[in-house]
Amino acid sequence: MESKTTTTNIPPVATAFNGKDRNAFLFGWNPQAELWNGRLAMIGFLAYLLWDLAGYSVVRDVLHLVG
């Protein structure tokens, strides 16, 4: 039985900016921190959107207190 192996030109690790894995968690100011910051911001935005759709709105509650 023959085994078929396929080769691609895709690198095993996406190395951009500083030549390190862009998905790795590195502490400090680096391009990976920007990627993680964006991902966590998207999760936070989705969580707030779901929270608001469930009927709990921080913005609406604050406006009721002010007005």
N, CA, C and O atoms as a DFTB+ gen file, in Angstrom:
268 C
 N C O
     1  1       0.839      -1.174       0.000
     2  2       0.000       0.000       0.000
     3  2       0.885       1.237       0.000
     4  3       1.761       1.390       0.851
     5  1       0.650       2.100      -0.946
     6  2       1.467       3.308      -1.067
     7  2       0.884       4.437      -0.234
     8  3      -0.333       4.611      -0.158
     9  1       1.763       5.193       0.383
    10  2       1.287       6.353       1.141
    11  2       1.526       7.604       0.306
    12  3       2.611       7.814      -0.236
    13  1       0.510       8.410       0.218
    14  2       0.609       9.641      -0.552
    15  2       0.943      10.786       0.390
    16  3       0.272      10.991       1.402
    17  1       1.960      11.510       0.056
    18  2       2.306      12.689       0.838
    19  2       2.176      13.908      -0.047
    20  3       2.654      13.931      -1.181
    21  1       1.539      14.895       0.478
    22  2       1.386      16.135      -0.268
    23  2       2.238      17.202       0.392
    24  3       2.316      17.283       1.618
    25  1       2.853      17.991      -0.408
    26  2       3.676      19.077       0.120
    27  2       3.073      20.403      -0.311
    28  3       2.576      20.550      -1.428
    29  1       3.127      21.340       0.578
    30  2       2.652      22.685       0.282
    31  2       3.759      23.671       0.612
    32  3       4.723      23.336       1.299
    33  1       3.612      24.858       0.128
    34  2       4.581      25.904       0.405
    35  2       4.177      26.754       1.602
    36  3       4.786      27.791       1.864
    37  1       3.148      26.315       2.333
    38  2       2.674      27.069       3.492
    39  2       3.609      26.785       4.669
    40  3       3.846      25.626       5.009
    41  1       4.134      27.831       5.282
    42  2       5.021      27.582       6.429
    43  2       4.231      27.052       7.622
    44  3       3.058      27.389       7.776
    45  1       4.849      26.229       8.468
    46  2       4.125      25.678       9.610
    47  2       3.774      26.731      10.659
    48  3       2.846      26.531      11.442
    49  1       4.487      27.825      10.685
    50  2       4.236      28.888      11.655
    51  2       4.178      30.199      10.889
    52  3       5.059      30.499      10.083
    53  1       3.123      30.984      11.151
    54  2       3.007      32.280      10.493
    55  2       4.000      33.234      11.141
    56  3       3.764      33.724      12.246
    57  1       5.087      33.493      10.473
    58  2       6.137      34.338      11.045
    59  2       6.168      35.666      10.302
    60  3       6.725      35.775       9.210
    61  1       5.568      36.650      10.906
    62  2       5.601      37.994      10.342
    63  2       6.114      38.932      11.414
    64  3       6.201      38.557      12.584
    65  1       6.445      40.117      11.035
    66  2       6.931      41.158      11.938
    67  2       8.276      40.785      12.551
    68  3       9.310      41.227      12.051
    69  1       8.298      39.996      13.604
    70  2       9.547      39.723      14.307
    71  2      10.027      38.285      14.148
    72  3      10.912      37.852      14.885
    73  1       9.467      37.542      13.207
    74  2       9.936      36.192      12.940
    75  2       9.502      35.153      13.952
    76  3      10.041      34.047      13.957
    77  1       8.543      35.471      14.811
    78  2       8.059      34.518      15.811
    79  2       6.606      34.184      15.527
    80  3       5.939      34.872      14.754
    81  1       6.128      33.137      16.148
    82  2       4.747      32.701      15.969
    83  2       3.800      33.815      16.406
    84  3       3.851      34.272      17.548
    85  1       2.924      34.252      15.475
    86  2       2.032      35.369      15.775
    87  2       0.927      34.986      16.746
    88  3       0.280      35.869      17.310
    89  1       0.692      33.696      16.958
    90  2      -0.334      33.268      17.897
    91  2       0.222      32.970      19.277
    92  3      -0.541      32.713      20.208
    93  1       1.535      33.001      19.423
    94  2       2.137      32.714      20.723
    95  2       1.889      33.879      21.674
    96  3       1.830      35.038      21.264
    97  1       1.746      33.543      22.953
    98  2       1.570      34.587      23.953
    99  2       2.944      35.055      24.401
   100  3       3.686      34.299      25.028
   101  1       3.283      36.284      24.087
   102  2       4.539      36.875      24.514
   103  2       4.217      38.088      25.357
   104  3       3.351      38.886      24.999
   105  1       4.901      38.233      26.464
   106  2       4.646      39.341      27.363
   107  2       5.396      40.574      26.884
   108  3       6.552      40.476      26.472
   109  1       4.752      41.729      26.933
   110  2       5.411      42.977      26.576
   111  2       4.785      43.614      25.346
   112  3       3.753      43.166      24.844
   113  1       5.439      44.673      24.875
   114  2       4.952      45.398      23.700
   115  2       5.497      44.730      22.449
   116  3       6.684      44.847      22.143
   117  1       4.628      44.027      21.724
   118  2       5.044      43.338      20.512
   119  2       3.828      43.141      19.616
   120  3       2.700      43.349      20.065
   121  1       4.025      42.749      18.374
   122  2       2.882      42.557      17.468
   123  2       1.891      41.501      17.959
   124  3       0.695      41.609      17.689
   125  1       2.371      40.488      18.671
   126  2       1.464      39.469      19.180
   127  2       0.482      40.072      20.178
   128  3      -0.672      39.649      20.244
   129  1       0.927      41.050      20.950
   130  2       0.037      41.686      21.923
   131  2      -1.120      42.387      21.218
   132  3      -2.244      42.386      21.719
   133  1      -0.854      42.980      20.067
   134  2      -1.925      43.638      19.311
   135  2      -2.944      42.625      18.797
   136  3      -4.144      42.896      18.794
   137  1      -2.473      41.472      18.367
   138  2      -3.405      40.443      17.910
   139  2      -4.282      39.947      19.056
   140  3      -5.496      39.810      18.902
   141  1      -3.661      39.676      20.211
   142  2      -4.430      39.214      21.361
   143  2      -5.372      40.302      21.861
   144  3      -6.492      40.005      22.278
   145  1      -4.938      41.543      21.824
   146  2      -5.790      42.655      22.245
   147  2      -7.028      42.734      21.353
   148  3      -8.137      42.928      21.850
   149  1      -6.848      42.589      20.063
   150  2      -7.979      42.616      19.140
   151  2      -8.935      41.462      19.359
   152  3     -10.153      41.633      19.319
   153  1      -8.374      40.281      19.591
   154  2      -9.219      39.109      19.824
   155  2     -10.041      39.261      21.098
   156  3     -11.238      38.971      21.112
   157  1      -9.396      39.715      22.160
   158  2     -10.118      39.885      23.420
   159  2     -11.146      41.010      23.326
   160  3     -12.200      40.938      23.958
   161  1     -10.847      42.053      22.538
   162  2     -11.825      43.126      22.345
   163  2     -13.056      42.610      21.607
   164  3     -14.181      42.988      21.933
   165  1     -12.847      41.744      20.610
   166  2     -13.982      41.173      19.888
   167  2     -14.833      40.296      20.803
   168  3     -16.061      40.328      20.722
   169  1     -14.194      39.516      21.669
   170  2     -14.931      38.679      22.619
   171  2     -15.718      39.556      23.588
   172  3     -16.868      39.253      23.904
   173  1     -15.099      40.649      24.065
   174  2     -15.780      41.554      24.982
   175  2     -16.963      42.243      24.333
   176  3     -18.013      42.399      24.955
   177  1     -16.800      42.658      23.084
   178  2     -17.904      43.308      22.373
   179  2     -19.062      42.340      22.181
   180  3     -20.221      42.711      22.370
   181  1     -18.758      41.104      21.807
   182  2     -19.817      40.110      21.628
   183  2     -20.502      39.803      22.952
   184  3     -21.722      39.645      22.995
   185  1     -19.728      39.716      24.036
   186  2     -20.316      39.450      25.349
   187  2     -21.254      40.581      25.755
   188  3     -22.346      40.327      26.263
   189  1     -20.836      41.833      25.536
   190  2     -21.717      42.948      25.880
   191  2     -22.963      42.961      25.007
   192  3     -24.055      43.261      25.489
   193  1     -22.809      42.640      23.729
   194  2     -23.965      42.604      22.835
   195  2     -24.974      41.558      23.304
   196  3     -26.176      41.822      23.335
   197  1     -24.487      40.376      23.667
   198  2     -25.391      39.339      24.172
   199  2     -26.023      39.751      25.497
   200  3     -27.200      39.483      25.736
   201  1     -25.249      40.398      26.352
   202  2     -25.763      40.890      27.637
   203  2     -26.872      41.912      27.397
   204  3     -27.891      41.903      28.087
   205  1     -26.667      42.804      26.405
   206  2     -27.654      43.832      26.094
   207  2     -28.918      43.207      25.503
   208  3     -30.028      43.634      25.820
   209  1     -28.752      42.203      24.650
   210  2     -29.914      41.534      24.069
   211  2     -30.704      40.758      25.117
   212  3     -31.901      40.528      24.947
   213  1     -30.048      40.360      26.188
   214  2     -30.737      39.652      27.267
   215  2     -31.548      40.608      28.137
   216  3     -32.308      40.164      28.998
   217  1     -31.396      41.918      27.924
   218  2     -32.193      42.884      28.661
   219  2     -31.429      43.681      29.693
   220  3     -32.010      44.530      30.369
   221  1     -30.142      43.429      29.831
   222  2     -29.325      44.168      30.786
   223  2     -28.452      45.138      30.007
   224  3     -27.532      44.711      29.309
   225  1     -28.716      46.418      30.109
   226  2     -27.960      47.392      29.349
   227  2     -27.352      48.423      30.288
   228  3     -28.064      49.130      31.000
   229  1     -26.041      48.497      30.281
   230  2     -25.346      49.487      31.099
   231  2     -25.660      50.886      30.600
   232  3     -25.918      51.789      31.397
   233  1     -25.642      51.071      29.299
   234  2     -25.887      52.393      28.718
   235  2     -27.307      52.852      29.044
   236  3     -27.510      53.997      29.450
   237  1     -28.285      51.974      28.868
   238  2     -29.679      52.329      29.148
   239  2     -29.878      52.634      30.631
   240  3     -30.601      53.569      30.974
   241  1     -29.252      51.862      31.508
   242  2     -29.380      52.102      32.940
   243  2     -28.757      53.429      33.340
   244  3     -29.307      54.136      34.184
   245  1     -27.630      53.776      32.757
   246  2     -26.974      55.052      33.058
   247  2     -27.831      56.211      32.571
   248  3     -27.951      57.226      33.258
   249  1     -28.427      56.071      31.392
   250  2     -29.275      57.143      30.859
   251  2     -30.523      57.336      31.728
   252  3     -31.011      58.459      31.858
   253  1     -31.037      56.272      32.315
   254  2     -32.191      56.411      33.204
   255  2     -31.805      57.146      34.488
   256  3     -32.602      57.911      35.031
   257  1     -30.600      56.919      34.966
   258  2     -30.152      57.587      36.168
   259  2     -29.910      59.087      35.925
   260  3     -30.183      59.918      36.791
   261  1     -29.397      59.413      34.739
   262  2     -29.085      60.816      34.422
   263  2     -30.370      61.567      34.094
   264  3     -30.571      62.684      34.569
   265  1     -31.233      60.972      33.296
   266  2     -32.435      61.675      32.825
   267  2     -33.540      61.540      33.736
   268  3     -34.619      62.074      33.481
